[in-house]
């Protein structure tokens, strides 16, 4: 049976199941997942199908459509004339079934982070595919595992966690606000998007699209989100999941579009007017659903909630953010014609803590200087091995590591195993790449000679980094022994921010107050605390030396200090130790230190001044204040 015939058969079976005979009369089939679009007769048909014929006419008389069903309460039914309490409860029970996802048994996973979690059977059809199982073999934190021994977790368990949390958030909103008309299709689509949002990650996760591809294919603007959409299409097609989705009441192609839009944003590249709704999968009335998996507005999404908890657990770092509180206080409010997920005003401090936690994870783990250089070395090895690695894709075509992103069948076979494939190879064509990986295994790593920052933001490109390496080689201080060349240096620029570059993400968050939970407000940073950061992004410039003997390292550190002086970068933290003969020559550095000392002295004097002022009360206090201001008026 061909795929089209299979889909047709599934649709026929689905309609046959939904078609019911009531009082000997054949009524039209209805889709329970679209009850918010029912007219009065659809509502009556549903009630008769549930055995509530005696109340059907009452619903018809009051003109109740599907849109009003989730809002009905026992009080409403009593006012309509449904007098027996048992009948009212029976009706409410039947109406609640409309919002339930499925009566099918759930699959239970024992997750170390979220405990025993349940997933809908449809989600298992996505999990049990080669394309999703591939994520078992891609480290969540890439090369960081070679620094933190516990960080051995993979994209597989993270994706399951995101799918679970996506369902938790949407279900919490549905229970709290039934007027949102969240259907079972909405819940399933959001969960599938959570499951599949990382399908496009390559070997060693962010190293692949952040370091390897930009060097292997500098003309491409390729990101793993793009590959996730392509891999999702491939997964659905080769595993015949469209028919399975139809069996579970999904709407195609709208739901497929909706899932992909949650992963990568609007699928159309045409720049639309700001007033025009850019998404096709769901109307603007359900705009809040696009803020669950990958929140483009402010970065508060279930993806972060899972990797904060999961990464901290495996890294041995304390997680200061509790997503359970956000789930408890989350609700949807309308802002300028669109609905957004908001939280209580008292939670604003916790959200600042959330982004601070993100920044700490980057500083302490994700951008660890040893982890970064390990990924740099792995990238170098992959680049040298790229022309010699053969991966078979669709139609028998052969692809390399860098070209596998063009074919999802080939890309499915590309995981972290490529590291061992090169390491354990014996061919002479891979000897250079093999030697680099052997150095990583034996911990013969490039050494960091210093870190600095720029006063202004620097536009970074591969050409810029190579030019800086050449500048470093020309920055040899007088009297320094040893000669280093540009190829001996590796310059890396690390971007640190709160998730939205230089912007404060909390400025894009809306809150509500206890007294009026329907009105969305904004809370300015100054209304929260004076101790919050003034800036929300910075660049760290790190320099590594490939030569690791003591003489070369000592020379490289002096090269680095001289380069920082020439470039007017900040003084390295150990600059006075590694190059005491150079740092006094930079007047700007000492001027800044003197300014800092003056500020500290003024602060100390202001703090000690009240201690020398005798205590006074009444009129004497006023006299003292006027004298302190140089005034004589009493």
Secondary structure as UniProt FT lines:
FT   HELIX           3..18
FT   STRAND          21..22
FT   TURN            23..24
FT   STRAND          25..26
FT   HELIX           32..37
FT   HELIX           40..49
FT   TURN            50..51
FT   HELIX           53..61
FT   TURN            62..63
FT   HELIX           66..69
FT   TURN            70..71
FT   HELIX           74..80
FT   HELIX           85..96
FT   HELIX           97..99
FT   STRAND          107..111
FT   TURN            112..114
FT   STRAND          115..119
FT   HELIX           121..127
FT   HELIX           130..133
FT   HELIX           134..137
FT   TURN            140..141
FT   HELIX           142..146
FT   TURN            149..150
FT   HELIX           155..176
FT   HELIX           178..180
FT   HELIX           184..196
FT   TURN            197..200
FT   TURN            203..204
FT   HELIX           206..207
FT   HELIX           208..212
FT   HELIX           213..216
FT   TURN            218..219
FT   HELIX           224..238
FT   TURN            239..240
FT   HELIX           241..247
FT   TURN            248..249
FT   TURN            252..253
FT   HELIX           254..264
FT   TURN            274..275
FT   HELIX           284..291
FT   TURN            296..298
FT   HELIX           302..315
FT   HELIX           323..329
FT   STRAND          331..335
FT   TURN            336..337
FT   STRAND          338..344
FT   HELIX           345..347
FT   HELIX           348..361
FT   HELIX           362..366
FT   HELIX           369..385
FT   HELIX           386..388
FT   STRAND          391..392
FT   HELIX           394..396
FT   STRAND          398..399
FT   TURN            401..402
FT   HELIX           403..406
FT   HELIX           408..412
FT   HELIX           417..423
FT   HELIX           428..430
FT   HELIX           431..441
FT   TURN            442..443
FT   STRAND          447..452
FT   HELIX           462..474
FT   TURN            478..479
FT   HELIX           486..488
FT   STRAND          489..497
FT   TURN            501..502
FT   HELIX           505..508
FT   STRAND          511..512
FT   TURN            517..518
FT   HELIX           525..527
FT   TURN            530..531
FT   STRAND          537..545
FT   HELIX           550..567
FT   TURN            573..574
FT   HELIX           575..578
FT   HELIX           580..583
FT   TURN            584..585
FT   HELIX           587..609
FT   HELIX           610..612
FT   HELIX           619..628
FT   TURN            629..630
//
